[in-house]
Amino acid sequence: MTKTNKSTPAAADRILTDEEILKMDEKDYMNAAQLAFFKVKLQQLEKELLKNAGETTEHLRETVLVPDPADRATIEEEHALELRTRDRERKLLKKVQQSIVAIDGGDYGWCEETGEPIGIPRLIARPTATLSLEAQQRRELKQKLYGD
């Protein structure tokens, strides 16, 4: 398969559903409708991640002074957990933004390692995927055997 983008009437009319994208023929891989579908999906995820980050900032600014050491420890633990969660989301946000750039650049949906299609089902499950399932499995096996 080659990296070509074909225009379809569906892309101009509306964003397709997961089911419609899955039913498309292999020859339609990464056509304009599919790219539009994934771009909207990624932009929604980006918006949600940014909203969560803003809420965390506001939540952490609300300093509550409690005299009980156990209550204080609970609040600090909740803050630490929230910060770890936001750190993971920050890393995900970077991947989301890189994926949007890849869509605009015409590289989205293709394995970084092999150049083969990543696959629609995998991209629906993980829109930030940059490796095909096989390449990801090889990488994970290598990490397991040899460490990072």
C-alpha positions, -999 to +999 in steps of 0.1 A: +000+000+000+011+035-006+005+066+014-022+083-007-052+103+004-083+100-017-111+125-013-145+111-006-178+128-005-183+116+031-154+136+043-170+168+032-204+161+046-199+147+081-176+128+104-181+091+101-187+067+131-164+040+143-185+014+126-185+032+093-147+035+094-143-002+103-165-012+073-144+007+048-123-013+023-086-017+028-079+002-004-095+033+013-070+032+041-062+067+054-085+085+029-098+120+036-128+107+056-107+085+078-081+113+084-109+137+093-124+111+117-091+106+135-083+143+136-116+151+153-111+122+177-076+135+186-088+171+189-115+161+213-090+141+234-066+171+234-094+194+246-103+170+274-067+167+285-062+205+286-095+209+306-083+183+331-050+201+335-068+234+342-090+217+368-060+202+385-043+236+387-074+251+403-078+222+427-042+224+439-045+262+445-074+256+469-052+252+500-071+238+530-055+241+564-065+212+586-051+208+621-053+170+621-021+153+607-040+123+594-064+146+574-034+166+561-016+134+550-048+123+532-050+156+513-013+155+504-017+119+492-047+129+470-027+158+456+003+135+448-020+110+431-036+138+411-002+151+400+009+117+389-023+113+368-018+147+352+019+138+344+007+108+325-019+130+308+008+155+299+027+128+282-004+116+264-012+152+253+022+154+236+015+122+217-020+135+207-004+168+194+022+148+175-005+126+160-025+157+148+008+170+132+012+136+115-023+138+101-016+172+086+018+159+073+002+128+057+022+103+079-007+093+102-017+057+103+016+043+090+041+023+112+072+044+120+093+012+120+080-007+090+060+018+069+031-007+069-005+004+079-011+004+116-047-006+111-080+010+117-091-011+147-058-004+165-060+034+157-096+035+170-085+018+202-053+039+205-054+070+182-019+079+192-003+046+180+028+050+159+036+013+155+017-016+140+007-042+164+035-065+153+061-038+156+048-029+191+049-065+202+085-068+190+095-036+208+079-048+240+095-082+238+129-066+232+123-043+263+113-073+284+144-093+273+170-066+273+155-038+294+151-002+282 
